[in-house]
Amino acid sequence: MGPALRPGAARQELSHSNPYRCLEIADHFGKHARVPNPPAPIEEHTQVTLTRAYWLGSKETPEIFKDQPYWKPDPRLGRLLIHGEEWFSGRDHLQYKEFMRRADREFVFRAKGRRTSRVS
């Protein structure tokens, strides 16, 4: 332990800027460490219930999308926005991206009193 870190040592101001800087911090431990390391549970969607669907630019479009330049309606494109009911709290929108990457491209729409429709 250096003299400045010893208990009771008087603190001295550095006369110059600190020449040391942190380049990397890691929480890894060696392969011979005897530290329990259970895998972190990762919740994954196996299905997503679509409760709303609307065209971008329609009156149902949420305000958050209306203010974003990327989401401006383009008459040449048909952008259908869908709302998924399931959501894992504490996670961001990428939870849906992970699901969509693995999911089948076919949707099944079901509603009471309506015919079931399969869309791909």
C-alpha positions in Angstrom: 0.0 0.0 0.0 1.4 3.4 -1.0 2.0 6.0 1.7 -0.9 8.2 0.5 -3.3 5.3 1.0 -2.3 4.3 4.5 -4.9 4.9 7.2 -4.3 8.3 8.8 -2.1 9.6 6.0 -2.6 13.2 5.1 -4.2 13.6 1.6 -2.1 15.6 -0.7 -3.4 17.2 -3.9 -1.7 16.0 -7.1 0.7 18.6 -8.4 -0.1 17.6 -11.9 -2.9 16.0 -13.8 -3.3 12.3 -13.2 -1.2 10.4 -15.8 -3.3 7.2 -15.2 -6.5 6.4 -16.9 -8.8 3.4 -17.1 -8.7 1.7 -20.5 -10.9 -1.3 -19.7 -13.0 -2.7 -16.9 -14.1 -6.3 -16.9 -16.0 -8.5 -14.6 -14.5 -11.8 -15.9 -12.8 -14.3 -13.6 -10.3 -17.0 -14.5 -11.2 -20.6 -15.4 -9.7 -21.8 -12.1 -11.8 -19.5 -9.9 -14.2 -21.1 -7.6 -17.0 -18.7 -8.0 -20.5 -19.8 -8.7 -21.6 -18.6 -12.2 -25.1 -19.8 -13.0 -26.4 -18.7 -16.4 -28.5 -15.6 -16.3 -32.1 -16.3 -17.1 -33.1 -14.7 -20.4 -36.8 -14.4 -21.0 -37.7 -14.9 -24.6 -41.0 -14.5 -26.4 -42.4 -17.6 -27.9 -45.5 -15.9 -29.2 -46.7 -12.3 -29.4 -50.4 -11.4 -29.3 -51.1 -8.6 -31.8 -53.8 -6.4 -30.3 -53.7 -3.4 -32.7 -52.7 -2.8 -36.3 -52.9 0.4 -38.2 -51.3 2.1 -41.2 -48.7 4.7 -40.6 -50.2 8.1 -41.0 -53.7 7.0 -40.0 -55.6 8.7 -37.1 -54.7 5.7 -34.9 -50.9 6.3 -35.3 -49.5 7.1 -31.9 -48.1 10.7 -31.4 -44.6 9.3 -30.7 -44.3 8.2 -34.4 -45.8 11.3 -35.9 -42.9 13.5 -34.6 -40.1 11.3 -35.9 -38.7 12.1 -39.4 -38.1 8.4 -40.2 -41.7 7.6 -39.6 -43.2 10.2 -42.0 -45.8 8.5 -44.2 -44.6 7.9 -47.7 -47.4 7.3 -50.2 -45.2 4.8 -52.1 -44.8 2.6 -49.1 -47.5 0.8 -47.1 -46.2 0.7 -43.5 -48.3 -1.3 -41.2 -47.7 -0.8 -37.5 -48.6 -3.5 -35.0 -48.8 -3.5 -31.2 -47.7 -6.5 -29.3 -49.3 -7.2 -26.0 -46.5 -9.1 -24.3 -43.7 -7.1 -22.9 -40.8 -8.0 -20.5 -40.3 -5.1 -18.2 -36.8 -3.8 -17.8 -35.9 -4.6 -21.4 -36.0 -2.5 -24.5 -37.6 -2.8 -27.9 -34.9 -5.3 -29.0 -36.9 -8.1 -27.3 -39.3 -7.9 -30.2 -36.5 -7.7 -32.8 -35.1 -11.0 -31.4 -38.5 -12.6 -31.6 -39.1 -11.4 -35.2 -35.8 -12.7 -36.3 -36.6 -16.2 -35.2 -40.4 -16.2 -35.8 -42.2 -17.6 -38.8 -43.2 -15.0 -41.3 -46.8 -16.1 -41.2 -49.3 -14.3 -38.9 -52.6 -15.8 -37.8 -55.3 -13.2 -37.0 -58.2 -14.3 -34.8 -61.1 -12.3 -33.6 -64.5 -13.3 -32.1 -67.1 -13.5 -34.7 -64.6 -13.3 -37.5 -63.0 -15.8 -39.8 -59.4 -16.7 -38.9 -56.9 -15.3 -41.4 -53.4 -16.4 -42.1 -51.1 -13.7 -43.6 -47.5 -14.0 -44.7 
